[in-house]
């Protein structure tokens, strides 16, 4: 599959079968959102996770949009989703999972992360969250984890998740614009590299990789 990080917490996943999934379309130049969406997933209602102009650019009549109720109240056709719910769209499974802060920045129930099953693997896009107890049950092959601190976990906690989960690939995100810096991403990589079982990709905004 191909993975694109537009910056901050904005991600695109493209499967070999041609299914295009966007998560939190907010960051990056509008011209980079050049592929129509089969699925759009929004983690929560904060301004830095959804830009309506970008959403309109990638939506079609056939796009399936999932998010929490607060987002769906703003966007026609949005399907509310709750932690634990699972849906299948064009052969891709979408499971919402808990995402919240232990320090009160994001209360439990106000946001979700997603486990996305495709090509026989699972991609975990965590959303705005700390290292919460529920994560110990998650299993994924590819993970996008926030490392910027302030409103989410930092590099150390994100690395602890990877060391326990042992995914094939890990991408630090939620750094570089609103909060966090490349130093947070580098700290994360250094901590994960000590174990040697996960490849860490520090991506540049708008970079695409194949995994």
MDTraj code that builds the backbone (N, CA, C; nanometers):
import mdtraj as md
import numpy as np

residues = "UNK UNK UNK UNK UNK UNK UNK UNK UNK UNK UNK UNK UNK UNK UNK UNK UNK UNK UNK UNK UNK UNK UNK UNK UNK UNK UNK UNK UNK UNK UNK UNK UNK UNK UNK UNK UNK UNK UNK UNK UNK UNK UNK UNK UNK UNK UNK UNK UNK UNK UNK UNK UNK UNK UNK UNK UNK UNK UNK UNK UNK UNK UNK UNK UNK UNK UNK UNK UNK UNK UNK UNK UNK UNK UNK UNK UNK UNK UNK UNK UNK UNK UNK UNK UNK UNK UNK UNK UNK UNK UNK UNK UNK UNK UNK UNK UNK UNK UNK UNK UNK UNK UNK UNK UNK UNK UNK UNK UNK UNK UNK UNK UNK UNK UNK UNK UNK UNK UNK UNK UNK UNK UNK UNK UNK UNK UNK UNK UNK UNK UNK UNK UNK UNK UNK UNK UNK UNK UNK UNK UNK UNK UNK UNK UNK UNK UNK UNK UNK UNK UNK UNK UNK UNK UNK UNK UNK UNK UNK UNK UNK UNK UNK UNK UNK UNK UNK UNK UNK UNK UNK UNK UNK UNK UNK UNK UNK UNK UNK UNK UNK UNK UNK UNK UNK UNK UNK UNK UNK UNK UNK UNK UNK UNK UNK UNK UNK UNK UNK UNK UNK UNK UNK UNK UNK UNK UNK UNK UNK UNK UNK".split()
xyz = np.array([
    [0.0839, -0.1196, 0.0000],
    [0.0000, 0.0000, 0.0000],
    [0.0876, 0.1248, 0.0000],
    [0.0290, 0.2372, -0.0398],
    [0.0986, 0.3654, -0.0374],
    [0.0421, 0.4514, 0.0749],
    [0.1326, 0.5150, 0.1486],
    [0.0957, 0.6023, 0.2586],
    [0.1489, 0.7416, 0.2313],
    [0.0629, 0.8414, 0.2455],
    [0.1034, 0.9814, 0.2319],
    [0.0745, 1.0534, 0.3616],
    [0.1731, 1.1274, 0.4093],
    [0.1542, 1.2146, 0.5262],
    [0.1579, 1.3577, 0.4764],
    [0.0455, 1.4284, 0.4919],
    [0.0368, 1.5665, 0.4429],
    [0.0933, 1.6664, 0.5425],
    [0.1238, 1.6198, 0.6625],
    [0.1658, 1.7062, 0.7719],
    [0.0685, 1.6926, 0.8873],
    [0.1142, 1.7312, 1.0066],
    [0.0351, 1.7266, 1.1292],
    [-0.0277, 1.5879, 1.1484],
    [-0.1596, 1.5754, 1.1359],
    [-0.2249, 1.4452, 1.1575],
    [-0.3031, 1.3991, 1.0349],
    [-0.2667, 1.4489, 0.9192],
    [-0.3417, 1.4208, 0.7959],
    [-0.2723, 1.3124, 0.7148],
    [-0.3474, 1.2069, 0.6841],
    [-0.2908, 1.0859, 0.6245],
    [-0.3780, 1.0383, 0.5089],
    [-0.3131, 0.9819, 0.4055],
    [-0.3862, 0.9117, 0.2989],
    [-0.3294, 0.7713, 0.2856],
    [-0.4195, 0.6753, 0.2749],
    [-0.3835, 0.5355, 0.2545],
    [-0.4427, 0.4922, 0.1214],
    [-0.3595, 0.4342, 0.0342],
    [-0.4067, 0.3846, -0.0945],
    [-0.3707, 0.2371, -0.1067],
    [-0.4706, 0.1540, -0.1299],
    [-0.4460, 0.0109, -0.1404],
    [-0.4119, -0.0266, -0.2839],
    [-0.3583, -0.1462, -0.3004],
    [-0.3259, -0.1946, -0.4342],
    [-0.4510, -0.2118, -0.5193],
    [-0.5651, -0.2301, -0.4534],
    [-0.6918, -0.2431, -0.5255],
    [-0.7501, -0.1080, -0.5639],
    [-0.6833, 0.0004, -0.5251],
    [-0.7274, 0.1333, -0.5642],
    [-0.8219, 0.2017, -0.4679],
    [-0.8379, 0.1476, -0.3477],
    [-0.9220, 0.2132, -0.2472],
    [-0.8421, 0.3257, -0.1826],
    [-0.9031, 0.4450, -0.1742],
    [-0.8355, 0.5636, -0.1223],
    [-0.9039, 0.6063, 0.0081],
    [-0.8252, 0.6140, 0.1142],
    [-0.8749, 0.6470, 0.2470],
    [-0.8003, 0.7692, 0.2985],
    [-0.8731, 0.8692, 0.3411],
    [-0.8129, 0.9863, 0.4051],
    [-0.8489, 0.9856, 0.5535],
    [-0.7526, 1.0239, 0.6356],
    [-0.7782, 1.0424, 0.7783],
    [-0.7419, 1.1857, 0.8153],
    [-0.8376, 1.2567, 0.8731],
    [-0.8190, 1.3944, 0.9205],
    [-0.7622, 1.4874, 0.8126],
    [-0.8360, 1.5102, 0.7047],
    [-0.7866, 1.6000, 0.5992],
    [-0.7850, 1.7457, 0.6448],
    [-0.6677, 1.7919, 0.6816],
    [-0.6508, 1.9290, 0.7316],
    [-0.5241, 1.9939, 0.6775],
    [-0.4108, 1.9236, 0.6930],
    [-0.2810, 1.9842, 0.6626],
    [-0.2469, 1.9717, 0.5149],
    [-0.1582, 2.0590, 0.4695],
    [-0.1046, 2.0481, 0.3348],
    [-0.1781, 2.1325, 0.2332],
    [-0.1156, 2.1469, 0.1179],
    [-0.1711, 2.2248, 0.0080],
    [-0.2912, 2.1531, -0.0534],
    [-0.3937, 2.2283, -0.0871],
    [-0.5149, 2.1687, -0.1446],
    [-0.4857, 2.0890, -0.2705],
    [-0.3878, 2.1321, -0.3495],
    [-0.3591, 2.0646, -0.4756],
    [-0.3080, 1.9219, -0.4541],
    [-0.2588, 1.8939, -0.3347],
    [-0.2080, 1.7602, -0.3059],
    [-0.3206, 1.6601, -0.2811],
    [-0.4386, 1.7113, -0.2536],
    [-0.5548, 1.6246, -0.2321],
    [-0.6201, 1.5999, -0.3681],
    [-0.5478, 1.5251, -0.4496],
    [-0.5833, 1.5124, -0.5908],
    [-0.6496, 1.3792, -0.6251],
    [-0.6859, 1.3028, -0.5238],
    [-0.7507, 1.1741, -0.5479],
    [-0.8812, 1.1685, -0.4706],
    [-0.9862, 1.1295, -0.5394],
    [-1.1173, 1.1206, -0.4759],
    [-1.1151, 1.0144, -0.3670],
    [-1.1897, 1.0389, -0.2621],
    [-1.1904, 0.9502, -0.1463],
    [-1.2983, 0.8437, -0.1578],
    [-1.2598, 0.7208, -0.1289],
    [-1.3590, 0.6158, -0.1062],
    [-1.4082, 0.6211, 0.0371],
    [-1.3159, 0.6495, 0.1286],
    [-1.3476, 0.6578, 0.2713],
    [-1.2763, 0.7787, 0.3300],
    [-1.3467, 0.8532, 0.4152],
    [-1.2850, 0.9593, 0.4943],
    [-1.3139, 0.9303, 0.6411],
    [-1.2097, 0.9364, 0.7225],
    [-1.2215, 0.9126, 0.8662],
    [-1.1732, 1.0374, 0.9397],
    [-1.2559, 1.0910, 1.0259],
    [-1.2182, 1.2080, 1.1051],
    [-1.2187, 1.1658, 1.2521],
    [-1.1094, 1.1952, 1.3218],
    [-1.0948, 1.1449, 1.4579],
    [-1.1726, 1.2249, 1.5613],
    [-1.1794, 1.3574, 1.5430],
    [-1.2522, 1.4398, 1.6393],
    [-1.2729, 1.5787, 1.5808],
    [-1.3342, 1.6661, 1.6591],
    [-1.3851, 1.7915, 1.6047],
    [-1.2880, 1.9088, 1.6130],
    [-1.1672, 1.8917, 1.6643],
    [-1.0734, 2.0030, 1.6718],
    [-1.0438, 2.0583, 1.5325],
    [-1.0201, 2.1886, 1.5258],
    [-1.0019, 2.2570, 1.3974],
    [-0.8872, 2.1987, 1.3157],
    [-0.7840, 2.1466, 1.3850],
    [-0.6637, 2.1017, 1.3142],
    [-0.6715, 1.9557, 1.2694],
    [-0.7942, 1.9055, 1.2555],
    [-0.8131, 1.7691, 1.2060],
    [-0.9155, 1.7613, 1.0926],
    [-0.9749, 1.8725, 1.0598],
    [-1.0704, 1.8739, 0.9487],
    [-1.0803, 2.0143, 0.8909],
    [-1.0540, 2.0245, 0.7611],
    [-1.0723, 2.1493, 0.6878],
    [-1.1799, 2.1229, 0.5828],
    [-1.2914, 2.1938, 0.5953],
    [-1.4063, 2.1645, 0.5098],
    [-1.3741, 2.1845, 0.3623],
    [-1.2871, 2.2793, 0.3290],
    [-1.2506, 2.3013, 0.1885],
    [-1.1809, 2.1791, 0.1307],
    [-1.0958, 2.1147, 0.2109],
    [-1.0294, 1.9929, 0.1646],
    [-1.1275, 1.8774, 0.1553],
    [-1.2176, 1.8707, 0.2525],
    [-1.3167, 1.7636, 0.2506],
    [-1.4018, 1.7713, 0.1237],
    [-1.4461, 1.8901, 0.0886],
    [-1.5274, 1.9065, -0.0321],
    [-1.4500, 1.8676, -0.1572],
    [-1.3192, 1.8877, -0.1538],
    [-1.2368, 1.8570, -0.2713],
    [-1.2290, 1.7066, -0.2979],
    [-1.2312, 1.6250, -0.1916],
    [-1.2108, 1.4819, -0.2085],
    [-1.3393, 1.4014, -0.2025],
    [-1.4493, 1.4619, -0.1600],
    [-1.5759, 1.3896, -0.1506],
    [-1.6364, 1.3638, -0.2878],
    [-1.6997, 1.2481, -0.3018],
    [-1.7838, 1.2189, -0.4171],
    [-1.9171, 1.1682, -0.3636],
    [-2.0094, 1.1407, -0.4534],
    [-2.1386, 1.0879, -0.4100],
    [-2.1253, 0.9508, -0.3460],
    [-2.0139, 0.8821, -0.3744],
    [-1.9943, 0.7467, -0.3231],
    [-1.9029, 0.7398, -0.2008],
    [-1.8460, 0.8534, -0.1594],
    [-1.7562, 0.8534, -0.0444],
    [-1.8317, 0.8203, 0.0835],
    [-1.7703, 0.7357, 0.1661],
    [-1.8257, 0.7042, 0.2974],
    [-1.7431, 0.7796, 0.4017],
    [-1.8100, 0.8619, 0.4807],
    [-1.7446, 0.9447, 0.5820],
    [-1.7892, 0.9005, 0.7207],
    [-1.6915, 0.8645, 0.8048],
    [-1.7183, 0.8276, 0.9429],
    [-1.6528, 0.9283, 1.0369],
    [-1.7220, 0.9593, 1.1450],
    [-1.6615, 1.0407, 1.2497],
    [-1.7495, 1.0352, 1.3744],
    [-1.7087, 1.1102, 1.4757],
    [-1.7884, 1.1203, 1.5966],
    [-1.9074, 1.2131, 1.5705],
    [-2.0014, 1.2111, 1.6617],
    [-2.1262, 1.2851, 1.6425],
    [-2.1036, 1.4353, 1.6248],
    [-2.0072, 1.4946, 1.6976],
    [-1.9838, 1.6390, 1.6875],
    [-1.9431, 1.6800, 1.5466],
    [-1.8662, 1.5955, 1.4804],
    [-1.8274, 1.6250, 1.3425],
    [-1.9452, 1.6024, 1.2493],
    [-2.0161, 1.4934, 1.2697],
    [-2.1289, 1.4611, 1.1814],
    [-2.2377, 1.5680, 1.1871],
    [-2.2464, 1.6404, 1.2964],
    [-2.3442, 1.7480, 1.3068],
    [-2.3114, 1.8628, 1.2118],
    [-2.1845, 1.8687, 1.1659],
    [-2.1411, 1.9767, 1.0779],
    [-2.1365, 1.9373, 0.9311],
    [-2.1401, 1.8069, 0.9032],
    [-2.1157, 1.7594, 0.7666],
    [-2.2284, 1.6667, 0.7236],
    [-2.2937, 1.7027, 0.6151],
    [-2.4017, 1.6184, 0.5630],
    [-2.3471, 1.4828, 0.5176],
    [-2.4224, 1.3775, 0.5456],
    [-2.3855, 1.2450, 0.4992],
    [-2.2853, 1.1730, 0.5863],
    [-2.2384, 1.2374, 0.6924],
    [-2.1423, 1.1754, 0.7826],
    [-2.2109, 1.0684, 0.8668],
    [-2.1441, 0.9562, 0.8827],
    [-2.1986, 0.8453, 0.9611],
    [-2.1320, 0.8430, 1.0989],
    [-2.2080, 0.8617, 1.2057],
    [-2.1478, 0.8578, 1.3402],
    [-2.0898, 0.7197, 1.3710],
    [-1.9781, 0.7202, 1.4418],
    [-1.9130, 0.5955, 1.4790],
    [-1.8657, 0.6066, 1.6236],
    [-1.8669, 0.4941, 1.6931],
    [-1.8290, 0.4894, 1.8338],
    [-1.7182, 0.3871, 1.8521],
    [-1.6369, 0.4031, 1.9574],
    [-1.5333, 0.3025, 1.9838],
    [-1.5926, 0.1622, 1.9924],
    [-1.5284, 0.0700, 1.9221],
    [-1.5751, -0.0678, 1.9180],
    [-1.6565, -0.1008, 1.7949],
    [-1.7077, 0.0004, 1.7249],
    [-1.7840, -0.0250, 1.6020],
    [-1.6902, -0.0642, 1.4886],
    [-1.7394, -0.1554, 1.4048],
    [-1.6622, -0.2026, 1.2901],
    [-1.7491, -0.1996, 1.1656],
    [-1.6940, -0.1474, 1.0575],
    [-1.7643, -0.1402, 0.9300],
    [-1.6710, -0.1883, 0.8196],
    [-1.7283, -0.2359, 0.7111],
    [-1.6507, -0.2766, 0.5946],
    [-1.6956, -0.1961, 0.4741],
    [-1.5994, -0.1334, 0.4072],
    [-1.6266, -0.0528, 0.2882],
    [-1.5286, -0.0944, 0.1794],
    [-1.5797, -0.1451, 0.0683],
    [-1.4962, -0.1862, -0.0448],
    [-1.3831, -0.2799, -0.0020],
    [-1.4154, -0.3724, 0.0867],
    [-1.3180, -0.4703, 0.1307],
    [-1.2237, -0.4234, 0.2391],
    [-1.2370, -0.2981, 0.2816],
    [-1.1532, -0.2424, 0.3880],
    [-1.2342, -0.2394, 0.5169],
    [-1.1773, -0.2889, 0.6249],
    [-1.2474, -0.2848, 0.7532],
    [-1.2044, -0.1616, 0.8315],
    [-1.3023, -0.0944, 0.8894],
    [-1.2799, 0.0260, 0.9679],
    [-1.3314, -0.0003, 1.1087],
    [-1.2426, 0.0031, 1.2065],
    [-1.2821, -0.0148, 1.3457],
    [-1.2421, 0.1087, 1.4248],
    [-1.3388, 0.1706, 1.4903],
    [-1.3095, 0.2851, 1.5761],
    [-1.2621, 0.2360, 1.7123],
    [-1.1626, 0.3045, 1.7683],
    [-1.1092, 0.2699, 1.8997],
    [-1.0966, 0.3963, 1.9839],
    [-1.0818, 0.3777, 2.1132],
    [-1.0724, 0.4919, 2.2037],
    [-0.9495, 0.5766, 2.1745],
    [-0.9656, 0.7067, 2.1938],
    [-0.8554, 0.8026, 2.1870],
    [-0.8901, 0.9169, 2.2816],
    [-0.8069, 0.9367, 2.3826],
    [-0.8355, 1.0428, 2.4792],
    [-0.7086, 1.0751, 2.5573],
    [-0.7164, 1.1822, 2.6332],
    [-0.6025, 1.2271, 2.7118],
    [-0.6226, 1.1916, 2.8586],
    [-0.5179, 1.1490, 2.9213],
    [-0.5221, 1.1224, 3.0647],
    [-0.5103, 1.2508, 3.1448],
    [-0.4782, 1.3606, 3.0757],
    [-0.4598, 1.4898, 3.1431],
    [-0.5761, 1.5847, 3.1196],
    [-0.6780, 1.5383, 3.0468],
    [-0.7979, 1.6194, 3.0309],
    [-0.8049, 1.7030, 2.9052],
    [-0.6992, 1.7012, 2.8201],
    [-0.7042, 1.7803, 2.6968],
    [-0.8116, 1.7285, 2.6016],
    [-0.8251, 1.5983, 2.5941],
    [-0.9279, 1.5341, 2.5121],
    [-0.9982, 1.4310, 2.5995],
    [-1.1223, 1.4578, 2.6315],
    [-1.1950, 1.3702, 2.7221],
    [-1.2381, 1.2422, 2.6511],
    [-1.2495, 1.1355, 2.7285],
    [-1.2941, 1.0085, 2.6735],
    [-1.4330, 1.0245, 2.6143],
    [-1.4489, 0.9735, 2.4923],
    [-1.5762, 0.9860, 2.4221],
    [-1.5829, 1.1021, 2.3254],
    [-1.4827, 1.1908, 2.3294],
    [-1.4818, 1.3070, 2.2400],
    [-1.3976, 1.2854, 2.1154],
    [-1.3403, 1.1678, 2.1012],
    [-1.2609, 1.1391, 1.9830],
    [-1.2361, 0.9899, 1.9699],
    [-1.1889, 0.9506, 1.8539],
    [-1.1568, 0.8104, 1.8282],
    [-1.0262, 0.8018, 1.7498],
    [-0.9665, 0.6838, 1.7517],
    [-0.8643, 0.6456, 1.6569],
    [-0.9240, 0.5392, 1.5668],
    [-0.8453, 0.4908, 1.4714],
    [-0.8981, 0.3920, 1.3766],
    [-0.7983, 0.2797, 1.3528],
    [-0.8504, 0.1575, 1.3511],
    [-0.7779, 0.0414, 1.3021],
    [-0.8349, 0.0094, 1.1648],
    [-0.7508, 0.0158, 1.0633],
    [-0.7934, 0.0039, 0.9244],
    [-0.7324, -0.1236, 0.8670],
    [-0.8166, -0.2178, 0.8323],
    [-0.7697, -0.3454, 0.7815],
    [-0.7755, -0.3505, 0.6301],
    [-0.6602, -0.3724, 0.5661],
    [-0.6554, -0.3828, 0.4202],
    [-0.5292, -0.4578, 0.3801],
    [-0.5383, -0.5289, 0.2682],
    [-0.4255, -0.6058, 0.2157],
    [-0.3702, -0.7044, 0.3177],
    [-0.4562, -0.7549, 0.4048],
    [-0.4116, -0.8509, 0.5030],
    [-0.3342, -0.7921, 0.6196],
    [-0.3293, -0.6602, 0.6269],
    [-0.2593, -0.5925, 0.7366],
    [-0.3519, -0.4900, 0.8012],
    [-0.3097, -0.4418, 0.9185],
    [-0.3869, -0.3422, 0.9911],
    [-0.3039, -0.2169, 1.0100],
    [-0.3638, -0.1026, 0.9756],
    [-0.3023, 0.0280, 0.9967],
    [-0.3732, 0.0948, 1.1139],
    [-0.2977, 0.1367, 1.2117],
    [-0.3531, 0.2070, 1.3278],
    [-0.3201, 0.3547, 1.3162],
    [-0.4234, 0.4383, 1.3075],
    [-0.4068, 0.5834, 1.3087],
    [-0.4674, 0.6311, 1.4402],
    [-0.3814, 0.6772, 1.5305],
    [-0.4205, 0.6901, 1.6708],
    [-0.5068, 0.8112, 1.7018],
    [-0.4950, 0.9196, 1.6233],
    [-0.5662, 1.0412, 1.6593],
    [-0.4992, 1.1114, 1.7763],
    [-0.5711, 1.2019, 1.8389],
    [-0.5172, 1.2769, 1.9524],
    [-0.5395, 1.1959, 2.0798],
    [-0.4323, 1.1405, 2.1338],
    [-0.4464, 1.0507, 2.2474],
    [-0.3173, 1.0430, 2.3269],
    [-0.3325, 1.0051, 2.4517],
    [-0.2182, 0.9644, 2.5321],
    [-0.2030, 0.8130, 2.5214],
    [-0.1052, 0.7600, 2.5915],
    [-0.0872, 0.6157, 2.6016],
    [-0.1916, 0.5654, 2.7008],
    [-0.3042, 0.5197, 2.6481],
    [-0.4178, 0.4818, 2.7310],
    [-0.4215, 0.3297, 2.7504],
    [-0.4849, 0.2815, 2.8561],
    [-0.4852, 0.1373, 2.8832],
    [-0.5403, 0.0531, 2.7693],
    [-0.6391, 0.1046, 2.6968],
    [-0.7010, 0.0274, 2.5890],
    [-0.6013, -0.0133, 2.4810],
    [-0.4962, 0.0648, 2.4635],
    [-0.4002, 0.0373, 2.3565],
    [-0.3286, -0.0962, 2.3728],
    [-0.3230, -0.1460, 2.4930],
    [-0.2539, -0.2732, 2.5158],
    [-0.3239, -0.3884, 2.4448],
    [-0.4495, -0.3669, 2.4047],
    [-0.5235, -0.4718, 2.3342],
    [-0.5137, -0.4566, 2.1823],
    [-0.4641, -0.3432, 2.1347],
    [-0.4610, -0.3188, 1.9908],
    [-0.3456, -0.3957, 1.9266],
    [-0.3704, -0.4421, 1.8050],
    [-0.2664, -0.5059, 1.7255],
    [-0.2667, -0.4443, 1.5868],
    [-0.1501, -0.4045, 1.5386],
    [-0.1420, -0.3410, 1.4076],
    [-0.0052, -0.3686, 1.3470],
    [0.0002, -0.3645, 1.2154],
    [0.1247, -0.3842, 1.1412],
    [0.1929, -0.2525, 1.1074],
    [0.1128, -0.1466, 1.0964],
    [0.1617, -0.0129, 1.0614],
    [0.0927, 0.0846, 1.1548],
    [0.1685, 0.1748, 1.2175],
    [0.1079, 0.2661, 1.3140],
    [0.1477, 0.4106, 1.2857],
    [0.0503, 0.4989, 1.2982],
    [0.0725, 0.6432, 1.3019],
    [0.0434, 0.6879, 1.4447],
    [0.1462, 0.7386, 1.5133],
    [0.1308, 0.7760, 1.6537],
    [0.1730, 0.9205, 1.6758],
    [0.0964, 0.9966, 1.7557],
    [0.1357, 1.1339, 1.7861],
    [0.2580, 1.1362, 1.8774],
    [0.3482, 1.2291, 1.8516],
    [0.4697, 1.2386, 1.9327],
    [0.4949, 1.3816, 1.9805],
    [0.4073, 1.4749, 1.9465],
    [0.4348, 1.6156, 1.9704],
    [0.4198, 1.6628, 2.1122],
    [0.3573, 1.5813, 2.1989],
    [0.3364, 1.6257, 2.3351],
    [0.2322, 1.7364, 2.3422],
    [0.2239, 1.8053, 2.4528],
    [0.1317, 1.9160, 2.4793],
    [-0.0129, 1.8685, 2.4839],
    [-0.0706, 1.8329, 2.3691],
    [-0.2106, 1.7893, 2.3644],
    [-0.2231, 1.6374, 2.3499],
    [-0.1132, 1.5704, 2.3285],
    [-0.1119, 1.4253, 2.3075],
    [0.0088, 1.3678, 2.3806],
    [0.0266, 1.2373, 2.3677],
    [0.1485, 1.1757, 2.4189],
    [0.2712, 1.2327, 2.3474],
    [0.3860, 1.2146, 2.4095],
    [0.5115, 1.2534, 2.3480],
    [0.5867, 1.1333, 2.2942],
    [0.7100, 1.1555, 2.2563],
    [0.7902, 1.0525, 2.1903],
    [0.8115, 0.9308, 2.2790],
    [0.8341, 0.9515, 2.4079],
    [0.8662, 0.8396, 2.4973],
    [0.7487, 0.7433, 2.5085],
    [0.6288, 0.7964, 2.5314],
    [0.5116, 0.7091, 2.5434],
    [0.4801, 0.6418, 2.4107],
    [0.4927, 0.7160, 2.3008],
    [0.4671, 0.6564, 2.1693],
    [0.5629, 0.5411, 2.1429],
    [0.6872, 0.5575, 2.1825],
    [0.7849, 0.4500, 2.1644],
    [0.7478, 0.3284, 2.2487],
    [0.6964, 0.3499, 2.3687],
    [0.6559, 0.2378, 2.4535],
    [0.5436, 0.1572, 2.3884],
    [0.4532, 0.2246, 2.3205],
    [0.3464, 0.1544, 2.2488],
    [0.4059, 0.0647, 2.1409],
    [0.4988, 0.1191, 2.0640],
    [0.5612, 0.0418, 1.9558],
    [0.6394, -0.0761, 2.0112],
    [0.7109, -0.0551, 2.1194],
    [0.7908, -0.1631, 2.1767],
    [0.7021, -0.2768, 2.2258],
    [0.5808, -0.2441, 2.2682],
    [0.4884, -0.3483, 2.3111],
    [0.4123, -0.4122, 2.1964],
    [0.3721, -0.3321, 2.0985],
    [0.2896, -0.3802, 1.9879],
    [0.3722, -0.4502, 1.8803],
    [0.4941, -0.4051, 1.8609],
    [0.5864, -0.4612, 1.7611],
    [0.5300, -0.4590, 1.6184],
    [0.4865, -0.3431, 1.5706],
    [0.4427, -0.3342, 1.4310],
    [0.5616, -0.3417, 1.3358],
    [0.5318, -0.3639, 1.2081],
    [0.6382, -0.3662, 1.1075],
    [0.6923, -0.2256, 1.0812],
    [0.6002, -0.1281, 1.0768],
    [0.6354, 0.0096, 1.0422],
    [0.5692, 0.1048, 1.1403],
    [0.6384, 0.2152, 1.1713],
    [0.5833, 0.3186, 1.2583],
    [0.6143, 0.4552, 1.1997],
    [0.5140, 0.5420, 1.1988],
    [0.5297, 0.6782, 1.1487],
    [0.4901, 0.7743, 1.2589],
    [0.5843, 0.8547, 1.3101],
    [0.5475, 0.9578, 1.4072],
    [0.4730, 1.0715, 1.3368],
    [0.3658, 1.1162, 1.3972],
    [0.2936, 1.2285, 1.3385],
    [0.2434, 1.3213, 1.4487],
    [0.1638, 1.4207, 1.4110],
    [0.1207, 1.5246, 1.5052],
    [0.2425, 1.6007, 1.5580],
    [0.3285, 1.6423, 1.4650],
    [0.4436, 1.7254, 1.4964],
    [0.4709, 1.8145, 1.3760],
    [0.5415, 1.9237, 1.3971],
    [0.5941, 2.0032, 1.2866],
    [0.5176, 2.1283, 1.2505],
    [0.3910, 2.1412, 1.2922],
    [0.3188, 2.2632, 1.2576],
    [0.2454, 2.3175, 1.3792],
    [0.1412, 2.2506, 1.4250],
    [0.0639, 2.3016, 1.5385],
    [0.1419, 2.2855, 1.6681],
    [0.1949, 2.1663, 1.6901],
    [0.2779, 2.1393, 1.8085],
    [0.3897, 2.0439, 1.7684],
    [0.4932, 2.0388, 1.8501],
    [0.6008, 1.9427, 1.8285],
    [0.6947, 1.9817, 1.7168],
    [0.8081, 1.9138, 1.7126],
    [0.9104, 1.9424, 1.6121],
    [0.9718, 1.8122, 1.5645],
    [1.0587, 1.8248, 1.4650],
    [1.1262, 1.7059, 1.4145],
    [1.2125, 1.6403, 1.5218],
    [1.2518, 1.7159, 1.6231],
    [1.3281, 1.6562, 1.7320],
    [1.2454, 1.5510, 1.8056],
    [1.1155, 1.5744, 1.8177],
    [1.0278, 1.4756, 1.8803],
    [1.0230, 1.3480, 1.7962],
    [1.0138, 1.3656, 1.6649],
    [1.0134, 1.2493, 1.5758],
    [1.1458, 1.1736, 1.5842],
    [1.2552, 1.2463, 1.5913],
    [1.3870, 1.1819, 1.6003],
    [1.4039, 1.1100, 1.7335],
    [1.3546, 1.1697, 1.8413],
    [1.3615, 1.1032, 1.9717],
    [1.2835, 0.9718, 1.9682],
    [1.1662, 0.9746, 1.9063],
    [1.0839, 0.8550, 1.8921],
    [1.1599, 0.7465, 1.8157],
    [1.2180, 0.7846, 1.7046],
    [1.2921, 0.6876, 1.6229],
    [1.4089, 0.6272, 1.7003],
    [1.4814, 0.7097, 1.7713],
    [1.5959, 0.6600, 1.8472],
    [1.5522, 0.5582, 1.9521],
    [1.4402, 0.5846, 2.0196],
    [1.3918, 0.4928, 2.1224],
    [1.3440, 0.3613, 2.0609],
    [1.2752, 0.3702, 1.9479],
    [1.2230, 0.2496, 1.8833],
    [1.3352, 0.1689, 1.8204],
    [1.4337, 0.2350, 1.7634],
    [1.5426, 0.1657, 1.6941],
    [1.6220, 0.0742, 1.7867],
    [1.6195, 0.1008, 1.9162],
    [1.6959, 0.0179, 2.0089],
    [1.6456, -0.1264, 2.0089],
    [1.5168, -0.1475, 1.9777],
    [1.4598, -0.2824, 1.9778],
    [1.4842, -0.3550, 1.8462],
    [1.4870, -0.2818, 1.7367],
    [1.5250, -0.3388, 1.6086],
    [1.4181, -0.4150, 1.5331],
    [1.2932, -0.4176, 1.5816],
    [1.1915, -0.4961, 1.5116],
    [1.0925, -0.4105, 1.4326],
    [1.1035, -0.2786, 1.4407],
    [1.0107, -0.1896, 1.3716],
    [1.0890, -0.0865, 1.2918],
    [1.0477, -0.0660, 1.1671],
    [1.1091, 0.0376, 1.0833],
    [1.0348, 0.1684, 1.1072],
    [1.1068, 0.2703, 1.1467],
    [1.0477, 0.4023, 1.1707],
    [1.0721, 0.4913, 1.0498],
    [0.9662, 0.5510, 1.0002],
    [0.9752, 0.6427, 0.8864],
    [0.9455, 0.7839, 0.9369],
    [1.0451, 0.8695, 0.9376],
    [1.0211, 1.0118, 0.9645],
    [0.9935, 1.0769, 0.8300],
    [0.8680, 1.1070, 0.8051],
    [0.8270, 1.1551, 0.6741],
    [0.8270, 1.3080, 0.6694],
    [0.8519, 1.3605, 0.5524],
    [0.8357, 1.5030, 0.5252],
    [0.6933, 1.5296, 0.4824],
    [0.6396, 1.6489, 0.5099],
    [0.5030, 1.6780, 0.4653],
    [0.4853, 1.6517, 0.3155],
    [0.3800, 1.5810, 0.2826],
    [0.3412, 1.5448, 0.1459],
    [0.4216, 1.4275, 0.0899],
    [0.5089, 1.3688, 0.1699],
    [0.5864, 1.2532, 0.1245],
    [0.4970, 1.1288, 0.1173],
    [0.5226, 1.0459, 0.0164],
    [0.4546, 0.9174, 0.0023],
    [0.5573, 0.8066, 0.0150],
    [0.5206, 0.7000, 0.0856],
    [0.6052, 0.5819, 0.0923],
    [0.5216, 0.4588, 0.0574],
    [0.5886, 0.3530, 0.0166],
    [0.5227, 0.2253, -0.0095],
    [0.5682, 0.1264, 0.0960],
    [0.4740, 0.0573, 0.1566],
    [0.5084, -0.0391, 0.2611],
    [0.4407, -0.1724, 0.2334],
])
top = md.Topology()
chain = top.add_chain()
for i, resn in enumerate(residues, 1):
    res = top.add_residue(resn, chain, resSeq=i)
    for name in ("N", "CA", "C"):
        top.add_atom(name, md.element.get_by_symbol(name[0]), res)
traj = md.Trajectory(xyz[None], top)
